[in-house]
Amino acid sequence: MTYAESILAVRRIAARYPFFAVRAIAIAVLLPLGAQTLGAQQTLTLKQAIEMAQRQGAQGRVAERTRASARDRDHAFSAGFLPSLSISGQTPNYTRSIVGVIQPDGTTQYIPLQETDAGLNATISQKIPWTNTTLSFSSGLNQTKVTGANGFQSWSSTPFSVGISQPIFRANTQRWDIREQGLRIESSERKYLEAREDAAIAATNAFFDLYAAGANLKNAQANVLVNDTLFTLNKGRLEIGKIGENDLLQSELALLRARASFADARLAHERALSQFRITINVPPGTPIELSVTAEVPQFDADTAAAVKSARENSSTVNDVVASEVHADRAVSEARWNGGAGGTLNASYGYNGTSTGSSASDAYKNLLNSQRLNLSVQLPIWQWGAHSGAVDAAKADRDAARTTAEVSRAQVDLNAHFAALQLTQARLGLAIAAKADTVATKRFDVAYNRYVIGRIAIDNLYLAQSEKDQALVSYAQALRAYWTAYYQLRKLTLYDFETGRQIRE
């Protein structure tokens, strides 16, 4: 509310209550105003404030960064199942020492020795998640050079070698990893959407905090004007003997309280305005004016549809599924990894060697190279360790399933009552709006009747108190409706107003 608007409001009050109108206007000019008299103000609706909070507010930016981090981790995980190329090498390993060499006659002769080793290997590996197999293709070249009395130089090459590593009777960790990662990335996407609705709820609360503070400031300012006029009127009535001194003192006390309430309202408005600027992330001192309408979406949120959408879209449901999968994985690993099993490693390729000075000679006259290795683990007696581990994992799985059932029931309950709460909030808003209108009209009637001496001052102040309370209740009802609206969206990730799933 700008300074000019405040003057216009006072003039409207003076037009309605002509008694001492000039004095009322003068008081309004001198009263310190809570609203800032800055230049062009930024008028914001609730929808615009929410969009700003989601786009540039702290909660919105944190949600965006969290989702980006989850997507990057998912990309890194997926890349782990694509063919990977790695190159490893050994820089020249130089050794200089004196070693003993046994001579033909059985004696040992100590001679100086200088040896240099170097190598380079390239490997391409590929994971096969369905079978828990790892395939590899490698190629390498190594050199050994010895200087001294019996010095030599040799080359060893592996033009190519194809290998396979296959766990036997072991849990398929790669398949479990893929399943869990799919649930994790889905959960992160749902939590991102829910975090945006959390930002909407925070913006709604800050928006209506500011709206209520502004309405309370205007009402407190009007109360000061009205009570000042009444105090002046009652002083005149006391002089002519129409009222007693007690009524005058009561009127003066009401004026003092009104001024104190106005000071408190001004401070509360400044605080709410500063908090709102932080919520939507605008610079301090930015002039802001709210555009608030009593119109709300007229739709009925079906409780069955709300429960169904919550089951399909809630991150909580996705998380409990992930906990069940993790528990199933623990049982599988305890059953398979603690029993008999092993790992099969095999490779096939070609090798070549040469003792010449050229590395190309190592690629001539190649020979077949095969390798087969089967490592076996066969526990004979573990004092019940294996069965105990399996039983413990099964117990954890049962606990996870029980927790999941409770979580799903809680999701259903929250969605069901969120739909009912929205309907109740719309009804409460209609009642509060009507009560505000009735209370304002009642105060107008009481004021006019008091001025002409038809009612006692106690009745007037009772009507004023009810007017103030009705105004507060109306602001709270508006907040309650929109909070319930966005709470339902968060719990279900479904827009009942448009009938569509909430997506980015």
JOVEN-V749535 format. One line per field, one symbol per residue. ss: DSSP state (~ for helix, > for strand, _ for the rest). psi: psi as a letter, one per 40 degrees, with the letter a starting at -180 (. if undefined). burial: b if it has 24 or more other ideal C-beta (glycine too) atoms within 12 Angstrom, else e. A space follows every 10 residues. Layout:
BEGIN
ss = ???
psi = ???
burial = ???
END
This chain:
BEGIN
ss = __~~~~~~~~ ~~~~~~____ ~~~~~~~~~~ __________ _>>>_~~~~~ ~~~~~~_~~~ ~~~~~~~~~~ ~~~~~~~~~_ ___>>>>>>> >>>>>>>>>> >>_____>>> >>>>>>>>>> >>>>>>>>__ __>>>>>>>> >>>>>>>___ _>>>>>>>>> >>>>>>>>__ __~~~~~~~~ ~~~~~~~~~~ ~~~~~~~~~~ ~~~~~~~~~~ ~~~~~~~~~~ ~~~~~~~~~~ ~~~~~~~~~_ ____~~~~~~ ~~~~~~~~~~ ~~~~~~~~~~ ~~~~~~~~~~ _______>>> __________ __~~~~~~~~ ~~~_~~~~~~ ~~~~~~~~~~ ~~~~~~~___ >>>>>>>>>> >>>>____~~ ~~~___>>>> >>>>>>>___ ____~~~~~~ ~~~~~~~~~~ ~~~~~~~~~~ ~~~~~~~~~~ ~~~~~~~~~~ ~~~~~~~~~~ ~~~~~~~~~~ ~_____~~~~ ~~~~~~~~~~ ~~~~~~~~~~ ~~~~~~~~~~ ~~_>>____> >___
psi = hidddddddd ddddddgehf ddddddddde hhidihgabh ihhhiddddd dddddeiddd dddddddddd ddddddddde eihhhihiih ihhhhhihih hhideeihhh iihhhhiiih ihhhihigdd efihiihiii hihhhhiadf iihiihigdi hhiihhihfi igdddddddd dddddddddd dddddddddd dddddddddd dddddddddd dddddddddd ddddddddde ediidddddd dddddddddd dddddddddd ddddddddde giiiehhhhi hhiehihgih hhdddddddd ddehdddddd dddddddddd ddddddeeah aahhhiihai iiiieaehdd deeifiiihi hhhhhhhghd hefedddddd dddddddddd dddddddddd dddddddddd dddddddddd dddddddddd dddddddddd defdiidddd dddddddddd dddddddddd dddddddddd defhhddefi ihi.
burial = beeeebbebb eebbeebebb eebbbebbee bbbbbbeeee eeebebeebb ebbbeebebb eebbebbeeb eeebeeeeee beeeeeeeee eeeeeeeeee eeeeeeeeee eeebbbeebb bebeeebebe ebbbbbbbbb bbbbbbeeee eebbbbbbbb bbbbbbbbeb bbebbbbbbb bebbbbbbbb bbbbbbbbbb bbbbbbbbbb bbbbbbbbbb bbbbbbbbbb bbbbeebeee eebeeebbeb bbebbeebbe bbeebbebbb ebbbbbbbbb bbeeeeebbb ebeeebbeee bebebbbbbb bbbbbbbbbb bbbbbbbbbb bbbbbbbbbe beebeebebb bbbbeeeebe ebbeeeeebe eeeeeeeeee eeeeebeebb eebeebbeeb eeebeebbee bbebbbbbbb bbbebbebbe ebbebbeebb ebbeebbeeb beeeeebeeb bebbbebbeb bbbbbbbbbb bbbbbbbbbb bbbbbbeeee ebee
END
